[in-house]
Amino acid sequence: MTTETWAIPDPSLQPEFYADVPSKRLMAWVVDVVLIGALVLVLVPFTAFIGLFFLPLMFLVISFLYRWSTLASGSATWGMRLLAIELRDGNGDRLDGGTAFLHTLGYSVSIAFPLLQVVSVGLMLTGSRAQGLTDNVLGTVAINRRAGH
């Protein structure tokens, strides 16, 4: 198996890579939140239900680990995979563990500060590459997955 490297698609020349990406990211986010919530519910009994006292922190930690691990292993969360989108770095490569960590950290910070999340969504809706705030900082982009990949 070979790793294929290619450049980030130009939205004016290949708009199909960016078609419906913001709405797909929203739907993927909903899927991911439901999956993370289910993971948290499954894990709470293993904490002798003490986890209920720390539920928001537990959700945050599980969310971070879920996002980081799925982005590092396949450049997309399970929600993103379901909706056929993936993240690519500035060279067009899949995210490595470090970039996945930074992307997850940026996402977590933007969720913690609602104004940053509003800015991020605004950028996704208005930019030609539909990049959020973290994407703009890291040079990453969410695109529709190519057929066969």
QUIFEN-V350878 format. One record per residue. RES is the residue in one small letter. PHI is phi in whole degrees, 0 to 359 (none if undefined). PSI is psi in whole degrees, 0 to 359 (999 if undefined). Layout:
BEGIN
res=RES phi=PHI psi=PSI
res=RES phi=PHI psi=PSI
END
This chain:
BEGIN
res=m phi=none psi=133
res=t phi=251 psi=152
res=t phi=265 psi=126
res=e phi=264 psi=130
res=t phi=249 psi=135
res=w phi=208 psi=161
res=a phi=281 psi=159
res=i phi=297 psi=131
res=p phi=298 psi=142
res=d phi=280 psi=123
res=p phi=297 psi=335
res=s phi=279 psi=333
res=l phi=264 psi=332
res=q phi=225 psi=65
res=p phi=296 psi=341
res=e phi=297 psi=335
res=f phi=290 psi=339
res=y phi=248 psi=358
res=a phi=299 psi=125
res=d phi=63 psi=15
res=v phi=299 psi=315
res=p phi=301 psi=317
res=s phi=290 psi=325
res=k phi=293 psi=323
res=r phi=295 psi=321
res=l phi=296 psi=313
res=m phi=295 psi=321
res=a phi=296 psi=321
res=w phi=299 psi=317
res=v phi=298 psi=314
res=v phi=301 psi=314
res=d phi=296 psi=319
res=v phi=297 psi=319
res=v phi=296 psi=316
res=l phi=297 psi=317
res=i phi=295 psi=318
res=g phi=301 psi=319
res=a phi=295 psi=318
res=l phi=300 psi=317
res=v phi=298 psi=314
res=l phi=299 psi=322
res=v phi=292 psi=323
res=l phi=280 psi=335
res=v phi=306 psi=314
res=p phi=299 psi=331
res=f phi=287 psi=350
res=t phi=262 psi=13
res=a phi=58 psi=33
res=f phi=65 psi=7
res=i phi=293 psi=332
res=g phi=303 psi=337
res=l phi=298 psi=330
res=f phi=286 psi=341
res=f phi=238 psi=29
res=l phi=305 psi=313
res=p phi=299 psi=320
res=l phi=293 psi=319
res=m phi=298 psi=316
res=f phi=299 psi=317
res=l phi=298 psi=314
res=v phi=293 psi=313
res=i phi=298 psi=318
res=s phi=300 psi=314
res=f phi=298 psi=311
res=l phi=296 psi=320
res=y phi=298 psi=309
res=r phi=296 psi=314
res=w phi=299 psi=311
res=s phi=294 psi=320
res=t phi=287 psi=323
res=l phi=292 psi=321
res=a phi=290 psi=328
res=s phi=271 psi=337
res=g phi=211 psi=9
res=s phi=63 psi=19
res=a phi=198 psi=145
res=t phi=286 psi=170
res=w phi=297 psi=325
res=g phi=296 psi=319
res=m phi=294 psi=320
res=r phi=297 psi=318
res=l phi=301 psi=324
res=l phi=261 psi=12
res=a phi=60 psi=43
res=i phi=234 psi=158
res=e phi=210 psi=160
res=l phi=264 psi=144
res=r phi=230 psi=151
res=d phi=276 psi=184
res=g phi=299 psi=339
res=n phi=266 psi=358
res=g phi=90 psi=6
res=d phi=273 psi=160
res=r phi=295 psi=155
res=l phi=290 psi=138
res=d phi=270 psi=178
res=g phi=301 psi=320
res=g phi=293 psi=315
res=t phi=292 psi=323
res=a phi=298 psi=319
res=f phi=298 psi=312
res=l phi=296 psi=322
res=h phi=294 psi=317
res=t phi=295 psi=319
res=l phi=298 psi=315
res=g phi=299 psi=318
res=y phi=300 psi=314
res=s phi=297 psi=320
res=v phi=294 psi=318
res=s phi=292 psi=328
res=i phi=290 psi=326
res=a phi=290 psi=334
res=f phi=240 psi=99
res=p phi=307 psi=325
res=l phi=299 psi=319
res=l phi=296 psi=323
res=q phi=293 psi=321
res=v phi=297 psi=316
res=v phi=299 psi=316
res=s phi=300 psi=313
res=v phi=295 psi=319
res=g phi=301 psi=318
res=l phi=295 psi=320
res=m phi=298 psi=322
res=l phi=280 psi=338
res=t phi=249 psi=339
res=g phi=281 psi=151
res=s phi=294 psi=334
res=r phi=257 psi=5
res=a phi=55 psi=39
res=q phi=274 psi=137
res=g phi=279 psi=182
res=l phi=301 psi=311
res=t phi=298 psi=320
res=d phi=300 psi=317
res=n phi=296 psi=320
res=v phi=292 psi=317
res=l phi=272 psi=345
res=g phi=80 psi=20
res=t phi=269 psi=165
res=v phi=212 psi=142
res=a phi=264 psi=130
res=i phi=225 psi=162
res=n phi=291 psi=134
res=r phi=292 psi=139
res=r phi=289 psi=147
res=a phi=301 psi=136
res=g phi=87 psi=2
res=h phi=237 psi=999
END
